[in-house]
Amino acid sequence: MDRAQKIDLYKAQYQTETARLSAMNVDDLPKEIPHIEGWTVGSLIGHTGWVYRFVELCLNADADNPPSRASVPEPPPGPEVLDWAAEGARTLGETLAGTDFDVTRPTWTGPQPGLWWLRRIANEVAVHRWDAEATGNAPAAIDATLAVDGIDEVLEVFAPNRMQFPQLAGNGETVHLHATDISEGEWVITYHDDRVDFEHDHRKCDVAARGSASDLLLMLWGRLPASRLEVFGDQSLLTRWQTAAKF
């Protein structure tokens, strides 16, 4: 995708996924998120409402003057969190519509073009919408094109900054991810003791995992076990990823 296509994708998916998340109702709030200990739908919606507001502050801040996290109010208790989160989503959506994504803004990886935040919030809300729907029987898959981008984001942004490399214990082991529902979805990941390298490629590795782009992304985020994928080779390498990638 070129830059314009990415912006269109992120904006469209932000609108789609925030609408899906906003469709949760009062009866959903006490439901426990099965794969995130201690989280309920209510606390997840409160978290996303907080994130909307923090992203908006960052998109309006100078690159060298990041906003304080303490400046964002905590979510309200009870059913009020639904309207509070929906308001944050609407306000951020209006900000995104008028943002120049070339302007450098503060991020937790240092100053970056505003496009960094558009990408981050689109992927953030998609995964959390899936989290909320996972309290039922059949959460909808994340859009395949966005999921491919989300895997790239995990490898480009989260692995270098958040991976617990001593737990990964990398020594040149290789992982092949193969998305079965989109042609662009192939990665070769190499574990090292201080980094993770990756490239878009198809070759024999120590383990290969095949599945939808959505399921591959959710596996990298620790939402789905590797057993939900078609795995060939040393599955323990995928378990090691999930242990070390406590993003």
N, C-alpha and C positions, 0 to 999 in steps of 0.2 A: 504494500500500500504506500502511496505517496502521502505527504503531510496533510493535504486537504482531505484525502479519503479517511485518514486517521481521525481528524477533527470531527468529520461527519459521523464516523462510527461511534466515537466516544460520546458525542452529544446525544445521538439517537439512543444508545444503550443506557445512558444516564437517565433519560426520560422514561424509557421502558421499564428499567429496573426499579427506579424510585416509585413509579406508579404501582408496580407489583408489590413492593414492600409496604406502601401506604394502604394496600388493600387488606392488610391484616386488621383484625378487629379486637374488641375488648376481650372476647372469649379466648383469643389466641395468646394474650399477654402472659399468663402463668405457665404456658407450656415450656418444658425444658428442652433446650437444644441438645440433642442426643450426643453430639460429638464435641461439645465445648462444656467442660465441667463447670457447674455453677452459673451458667448463663440460661436465661429464659428469653422468650420472644420479646418480652417487655424490656429487659436489659439490653438486648441487641438493638431494638429500635431506639432506645435512649442513646446508645453508643453511636449509631449512625446519625442521629440528630445532632449530637455533639460534633461529629466529624464534619458534617455539612457546614456548621458555623466556623470551625477552625479553618477549613479550606477557604472559605470566603474571606476570612481575615488575612490569610496568606496571599490570596490573589489581589488584595488591596494594600499590601505592605511593600515597603522598599526591600530590595534583595538583602541588604545588610542590616535590616532591622526587623527580625522575625517577631511575630506576636507571641505573647506569653500564653502558654496553655491554660494558665489560671484565669485568663481573661474570658474564657468561654464558660458560660454558666453550666452547672450540672443539670442533667435531665430532671424534670419534675416526676414525682412519684405517681403511680396509679395510671388510670386511663388517659390523663392529660398528656401523657408522653406521645400519644398518637398524633394529636394536633400539633404538638410542639415539634415533632420530627418532620411532619408534613410541611409545616411552615418553613423550617430550615431548608428542606429540599426545594421548595418553590423559590425562596429567596436566592439560594445558590444557583438555581437554574437561570434566573434572570441575570445574575452576575456573569455566568458563563456565556450567555448570549451576547454580552457586550465586551468580553475580555479580548485584549490583544495577547495572543498566546506566545508571541515572540519576546515580550517584555520579561526580564529576569525577575524572579520572585524567590522568597526564602522557602526552603524545603528542609526536611531532616537529613538530606544528603548534601546540604550546601546550596548556594544559589543556582537556580535552574530556570530555563524558560517556563512560562506559565503553562505550556502544554504538558509539562510533567504532572501538574496537579489535575488537569483534565483527564489524563490517562489514569492517574491514581484513583480518582473518585469514581470513574466508570467501572473499573475493575473491583474496587472496594464494595460498591453497592451491589454489583452482580453476585459476588460471593456471599455477602450477607443476606441478600434476598434468598439465595439457595439455602443458607443456614436456617432462615425462618421457615421456609416451606418444607424443610426436612423434618419438621415436627409432625408432618402428615405422612401420607403413604407414597407420594410420587412428586418430589420437587422437580420443577421444569429445568431442563438442561440450560446451561449458560450458552448464549449465542456462540457458535463455533469460531467465527472470525475474532470475536472479542476474547474467547478463551485462548486462542493461539497467541494473541498479543499479551494476554495475562501470563502465559507461561514465559514468554520473553521477558516480561517485567519482573517476574520472580527471579529469573536467572541474572538479569542485568542490574536490578536494584536491590532486591531483598537478600539474595545469597551473599553478595559482597559485604553488605552492611549488617546483616542480622544472623547469618549462619553461625552456629556454635561448632567451629571447626575441630576442636578436640574431640567432640562426640562423633563427628563425621569420620574422623580418623582416615582421611584420604591418602591413598598411596598409588594413584594412577588408575584406579578402577573406572570403568566406563559404563554408562547407562544410555540405552537408546530408547527414546520415546517416539511412538508412532501413532499419530491421530488417524483414525480410520474413516473420519467423516469430512475431511478437508485436505486438499492436496498439499497445502503449505505446511502441514503439521508434522515435521520430523526434526528431532534434536539428538545430538550426541553430547552427553555431559561427562566431563572427566573430573573425578574427585582428586584434590590435592590436600596437603595438610594445612594450607593457609588460604585456599581459594577454590572456586569451582569454575572451570572453563567450559564453554559450550559453543557449538556451531550447528547450523542447520545442515544436516547430512544424514545419509543412510549407510550404515555399515555394521558389521558384526561387533557386538560389545559383550561385556561380561553379563549383562542382563538386558533384555528388551521387554518393554511394556507397551501393549497395544490397547487402544480404547478410544472413545470419543474424545475430542479436544476438551470438552467440559470435564469429563471424568479424569483425564490426565492432570488438568489444572487443579481439580479438587484433591487429587492424591498428593500433589506437591504441597498444597496448603494443609495437609493433614486431615481433610474432611472425609476422605474415603480411604479405606484400607487398600493396599496393593492387590489384595485378593479379588477386588472388584474388576481388575483388569486382566487381560490375557498376558501372562508373564512367561518368558522363556529365559532360563539361566538362573543366576544367583539372586533370588528375591530378597535376600537379606540386605542387599545394597539399597533397595527401596525403603526397607525398614530403617536403615541407618539414616537415610535422608530425613524421614519423618521424625526421627528422634532428635536430629541436629537442627532441623528447620522449625524451631519454635518461634515463628514470626508473630 
